[in-house]
Amino acid sequence: MNLKDLKYLVAVAQHRSFVQAAAACFVSQPTLSTQIKKVEQSLGVQVFERTNKKVMLTEIGEELVASARLILAEVERMKIMAENAHDPMAGNLRIGAFPSLSSYLFPSTVSIIKNQLPNIKLILVEEKTNVLIGMLERGELDAAFLALPVKEDFLVTKTLFEENFELAVASDHHLAKNKTISASALNEQPLLLLDEGHCMRDQALQFCQQSGAQEQLGVRAASLETLRQMVIAGTGMTLMPRIAIRRDESSIAYIPFNDPAPKRTIGLVWRKSTVRTELMEKLVEWFKE
C-alpha cells in the first residue's frame, strides 16, 4: 500500500462514488476500482459496500479511512515543514472564505499577499463554513476567514474586524427615507434570507428571533448579489453586511440600525498544529493594519 492508494480510499469515502473519486484523482474509474480492490485484498477486509446506486463505508472502513486521512495530513505537514525550512514565507498558501464574505475580502487578500509575500503562491477557496472547517481539519486548507465564534477546539481563532448589518430596501420602499431604524420596527416583517448552509443565514435567523422579524417564505438566495437584485426588483428587504454595501446605488437604500445594531465578527482561523504559525500571525497583523 502506498500514499496514492490512501488518496484513493479517502477520495471514494469523500465522494461516495467511484466515478467522482476517479475524476478527483485524475485517473480512470477502472484504475481506481482495481487499486481499491487490491488494497482490500491486501488488508483482508472490505472497506466499501458497493451497490448499483451508492457506495458506503463498512465499519472497519470508517476506521481505515480515518487513519488514511491522518497519514496524508502528516505527509502534507512534513512537506510544509521542509518548505518552511528553506523559507517560511514561501510556497503554497491555501485560504478559504464563505460566499457572503469571499467576494469582498479576497481582493484585499490578494493585494496583501502580493505586496508582503511575493514568494507565496495563493490558492483561494470559496465554500460554506462547514465545508471549510472540514477542509481545515483534513489539512486541505492552511487558514480560513470565518464568522466567529468557532467552536472546534483544534482551531486557533484571531479576530480581524466587526461589521454591522444594515437594512436593504428598494429606493421606492416606504422605509427608504429613514436615516436609521430600530430592530423592533421589523417585528412581524418578512426578510429575504440566504439559502441553507450559509452562516449569514444563521446570523439573520438569530436577528429574526431577537427582533420578531420573519423569514419571507418561498424565496431564498444563493448569494448576497442575488439578494441585492431581489431587493432592487421589489421582492422584499434583507440584511446586508457593511462590507457588501455600495453607497452609490440609486435603486437601493441601506438603513443603519440603532444600537444595539446586528453585527458579525470576522476572524482568521487555522489549525493549532500548523507549522506556519508565524505566517498566520503576520497575516492577522497585516489585515488589521
PLY file of the C-alpha trace (Angstrom):
ply
format ascii 1.0
element vertex 289
property float x
property float y
property float z
element edge 288
property int vertex1
property int vertex2
end_header
0.00 0.00 0.00
1.33 3.46 -0.91
0.25 7.08 -0.49
-1.62 7.03 -3.78
-3.73 4.12 -2.50
-4.56 6.12 0.64
-5.62 9.08 -1.51
-7.91 6.77 -3.49
-9.51 5.47 -0.28
-10.12 8.98 1.04
-11.49 10.19 -2.31
-14.03 7.36 -2.55
-15.07 7.92 1.07
-15.48 11.63 0.44
-17.42 11.44 -2.84
-19.25 8.15 -2.14
-18.79 7.46 -5.84
-16.01 5.66 -7.71
-16.65 7.76 -10.83
-16.41 11.09 -8.99
-13.43 9.91 -6.92
-11.58 8.85 -10.08
-12.21 12.26 -11.65
-10.96 13.99 -8.49
-7.79 11.84 -8.54
-7.27 12.32 -12.30
-7.32 8.60 -13.06
-9.76 6.35 -14.89
-12.56 4.71 -12.94
-11.33 1.14 -13.71
-7.83 2.07 -12.49
-9.16 3.41 -9.21
-11.55 0.49 -8.68
-8.80 -2.06 -9.36
-6.46 -0.37 -6.91
-9.14 -0.21 -4.20
-9.79 -3.96 -4.63
-6.04 -4.65 -4.27
-5.98 -2.63 -1.04
-8.95 -4.59 0.32
-7.31 -7.88 -0.66
-4.01 -6.94 0.96
-5.78 -5.93 4.18
-8.14 -8.89 4.10
-11.19 -6.71 4.82
-13.91 -4.96 2.84
-13.56 -1.19 3.04
-16.59 -0.25 0.92
-20.03 -1.69 0.38
-20.95 -1.30 -3.28
-24.38 -1.27 -4.89
-25.59 -0.01 -8.25
-26.81 3.22 -6.64
-24.37 4.09 -3.87
-21.08 3.40 -2.11
-20.91 3.11 1.69
-18.08 2.60 4.15
-18.09 -0.56 6.23
-17.49 -0.26 9.97
-13.80 -1.16 9.61
-13.70 1.03 6.52
-14.61 4.07 8.59
-11.61 3.42 10.86
-9.22 2.73 7.99
-10.21 5.88 6.08
-9.83 7.95 9.26
-6.28 6.58 9.61
-5.59 7.26 5.93
-6.63 10.89 6.39
-4.30 11.28 9.36
-1.38 9.76 7.44
-1.94 12.01 4.42
-2.25 15.06 6.66
1.06 14.22 8.35
2.76 13.71 4.98
1.49 17.12 3.88
2.71 18.57 7.16
6.17 17.10 6.52
6.24 18.70 3.08
5.30 22.07 4.52
7.91 21.74 7.25
10.54 21.08 4.61
9.39 24.08 2.57
9.40 26.29 5.65
12.94 25.22 6.48
14.01 26.96 3.29
11.65 29.93 3.55
8.65 30.06 5.91
7.20 32.89 3.84
7.19 30.92 0.57
5.30 28.05 -1.02
1.57 27.45 -1.45
-0.88 29.20 0.87
-4.46 27.89 0.77
-7.03 30.26 2.26
-10.80 29.80 2.31
-13.79 32.03 2.97
-17.56 31.60 2.97
-19.53 33.01 -0.01
-21.06 36.08 1.67
-17.54 37.26 2.52
-15.14 35.88 -0.10
-16.06 38.22 -2.97
-15.39 41.26 -0.81
-12.37 40.10 1.21
-10.40 38.05 -1.34
-9.29 41.12 -3.36
-7.68 42.54 -0.20
-6.12 39.14 0.49
-4.55 39.02 -2.98
-3.22 42.57 -2.58
-1.67 41.86 0.83
-0.02 38.62 -0.29
1.38 40.18 -3.47
2.83 43.13 -1.56
4.08 41.37 1.55
4.80 37.80 0.39
5.98 37.76 -3.24
7.20 34.16 -2.91
3.81 32.83 -1.85
1.50 31.14 -4.35
-2.00 31.98 -3.13
-4.82 29.46 -3.58
-8.29 30.79 -2.73
-11.26 28.56 -1.89
-14.90 29.68 -1.61
-17.08 27.24 0.32
-19.71 27.18 3.02
-18.47 27.32 6.61
-18.96 23.64 7.48
-17.06 22.60 4.34
-14.17 24.97 5.15
-13.89 23.60 8.69
-13.75 20.06 7.29
-11.02 21.09 4.85
-9.04 22.68 7.68
-9.36 19.51 9.74
-8.15 17.35 6.84
-5.22 19.65 6.08
-6.66 20.74 2.73
-6.58 24.41 3.79
-3.99 26.42 5.71
-6.44 29.03 7.01
-9.93 30.42 6.51
-11.86 33.62 7.08
-14.86 32.63 9.21
-17.58 34.26 11.26
-16.74 33.94 14.96
-17.16 32.26 17.33
-15.89 28.93 16.01
-16.33 26.07 18.48
-13.86 23.48 17.09
-11.08 23.02 19.65
-8.42 22.08 17.07
-8.52 25.62 15.64
-6.88 28.90 16.59
-9.07 31.98 16.02
-7.95 35.60 15.75
-10.45 38.42 15.37
-9.89 40.69 12.35
-12.86 43.05 12.43
-16.51 43.53 13.34
-19.08 44.86 10.92
-22.69 45.93 11.32
-25.58 44.78 9.18
-27.85 47.38 7.59
-31.38 47.02 6.29
-31.51 46.95 2.48
-34.75 48.10 0.82
-35.69 49.25 -2.67
-35.38 53.02 -3.17
-39.17 53.34 -3.52
-39.88 51.34 -0.34
-41.78 53.21 2.40
-38.77 52.81 4.75
-36.19 54.04 2.23
-36.13 57.63 3.57
-35.36 56.55 7.15
-31.97 57.73 8.39
-31.83 54.90 10.94
-34.13 52.11 12.06
-34.64 50.07 15.22
-34.70 46.29 15.15
-38.13 46.31 16.81
-39.55 48.19 13.80
-39.22 44.96 11.83
-41.45 42.99 14.19
-43.51 40.53 12.08
-41.93 41.95 8.90
-40.65 39.42 6.30
-36.94 39.35 5.43
-35.24 37.76 2.41
-32.57 35.29 3.58
-29.79 33.21 2.08
-30.26 29.50 1.46
-29.48 26.71 3.93
-25.82 26.19 4.82
-24.78 29.86 4.70
-23.55 31.12 8.06
-25.09 34.53 7.34
-28.47 32.80 7.18
-27.92 31.63 10.76
-26.98 35.17 11.80
-30.08 36.60 10.10
-32.32 34.00 11.75
-30.87 34.96 15.12
-31.75 38.58 14.34
-35.27 37.49 13.42
-35.67 35.75 16.77
-34.50 38.84 18.64
-36.44 41.44 16.65
-39.59 39.48 15.85
-38.94 39.66 12.10
-39.81 36.63 9.99
-38.27 34.84 7.04
-40.01 35.55 3.76
-41.18 32.07 2.86
-40.79 30.56 -0.59
-37.91 32.84 -1.62
-34.24 32.23 -0.86
-30.99 33.32 -2.48
-27.64 31.60 -3.04
-25.54 34.78 -2.73
-25.59 38.35 -1.43
-25.60 39.65 -5.00
-28.79 37.69 -5.70
-30.32 39.13 -2.53
-29.34 42.61 -3.70
-31.04 42.12 -7.06
-34.15 40.72 -5.38
-34.38 43.82 -3.19
-33.95 46.12 -6.20
-36.70 44.19 -8.01
-39.05 44.89 -5.11
-39.24 41.28 -3.93
-38.60 42.26 -0.32
-35.97 43.57 2.10
-32.92 41.97 3.66
-29.90 42.43 5.92
-26.67 43.43 4.20
-23.21 43.34 5.83
-21.39 46.64 5.57
-18.54 45.12 3.55
-21.02 44.40 0.70
-22.77 47.79 0.70
-22.45 50.09 -2.31
-23.32 53.63 -1.30
-23.53 54.87 -4.90
-26.51 52.68 -5.83
-29.63 54.74 -6.60
-32.04 51.81 -6.83
-31.47 50.53 -3.30
-31.33 52.19 0.12
-29.25 50.99 3.07
-30.53 51.96 6.51
-28.25 51.65 9.59
-29.75 50.12 12.74
-29.88 51.94 16.03
-27.75 50.45 18.79
-27.52 47.65 19.54
-27.12 47.01 15.82
-26.93 43.46 14.44
-23.34 42.62 13.56
-20.92 39.83 12.78
-17.32 39.23 13.81
-14.86 38.02 11.18
-11.67 36.21 12.10
-8.80 34.27 10.59
-8.79 30.62 11.67
-6.10 27.94 11.40
-5.08 24.62 12.96
-3.27 24.64 16.28
-0.91 22.02 14.87
0.20 24.05 11.84
3.88 24.68 11.28
3.02 28.07 9.74
2.02 29.90 12.90
4.47 32.73 12.21
2.92 33.29 8.79
-0.61 33.23 10.19
0.25 35.79 12.86
1.74 38.04 10.17
-1.44 37.77 8.11
-3.53 38.83 11.09
-1.23 41.78 11.68
-1.39 42.92 8.05
-5.16 42.60 7.82
-5.64 44.64 10.98
-3.39 47.34 9.56
0 1
1 2
2 3
3 4
4 5
5 6
6 7
7 8
8 9
9 10
10 11
11 12
12 13
13 14
14 15
15 16
16 17
17 18
18 19
19 20
20 21
21 22
22 23
23 24
24 25
25 26
26 27
27 28
28 29
29 30
30 31
31 32
32 33
33 34
34 35
35 36
36 37
37 38
38 39
39 40
40 41
41 42
42 43
43 44
44 45
45 46
46 47
47 48
48 49
49 50
50 51
51 52
52 53
53 54
54 55
55 56
56 57
57 58
58 59
59 60
60 61
61 62
62 63
63 64
64 65
65 66
66 67
67 68
68 69
69 70
70 71
71 72
72 73
73 74
74 75
75 76
76 77
77 78
78 79
79 80
80 81
81 82
82 83
83 84
84 85
85 86
86 87
87 88
88 89
89 90
90 91
91 92
92 93
93 94
94 95
95 96
96 97
97 98
98 99
99 100
100 101
101 102
102 103
103 104
104 105
105 106
106 107
107 108
108 109
109 110
110 111
111 112
112 113
113 114
114 115
115 116
116 117
117 118
118 119
119 120
120 121
121 122
122 123
123 124
124 125
125 126
126 127
127 128
128 129
129 130
130 131
131 132
132 133
133 134
134 135
135 136
136 137
137 138
138 139
139 140
140 141
141 142
142 143
143 144
144 145
145 146
146 147
147 148
148 149
149 150
150 151
151 152
152 153
153 154
154 155
155 156
156 157
157 158
158 159
159 160
160 161
161 162
162 163
163 164
164 165
165 166
166 167
167 168
168 169
169 170
170 171
171 172
172 173
173 174
174 175
175 176
176 177
177 178
178 179
179 180
180 181
181 182
182 183
183 184
184 185
185 186
186 187
187 188
188 189
189 190
190 191
191 192
192 193
193 194
194 195
195 196
196 197
197 198
198 199
199 200
200 201
201 202
202 203
203 204
204 205
205 206
206 207
207 208
208 209
209 210
210 211
211 212
212 213
213 214
214 215
215 216
216 217
217 218
218 219
219 220
220 221
221 222
222 223
223 224
224 225
225 226
226 227
227 228
228 229
229 230
230 231
231 232
232 233
233 234
234 235
235 236
236 237
237 238
238 239
239 240
240 241
241 242
242 243
243 244
244 245
245 246
246 247
247 248
248 249
249 250
250 251
251 252
252 253
253 254
254 255
255 256
256 257
257 258
258 259
259 260
260 261
261 262
262 263
263 264
264 265
265 266
266 267
267 268
268 269
269 270
270 271
271 272
272 273
273 274
274 275
275 276
276 277
277 278
278 279
279 280
280 281
281 282
282 283
283 284
284 285
285 286
286 287
287 288
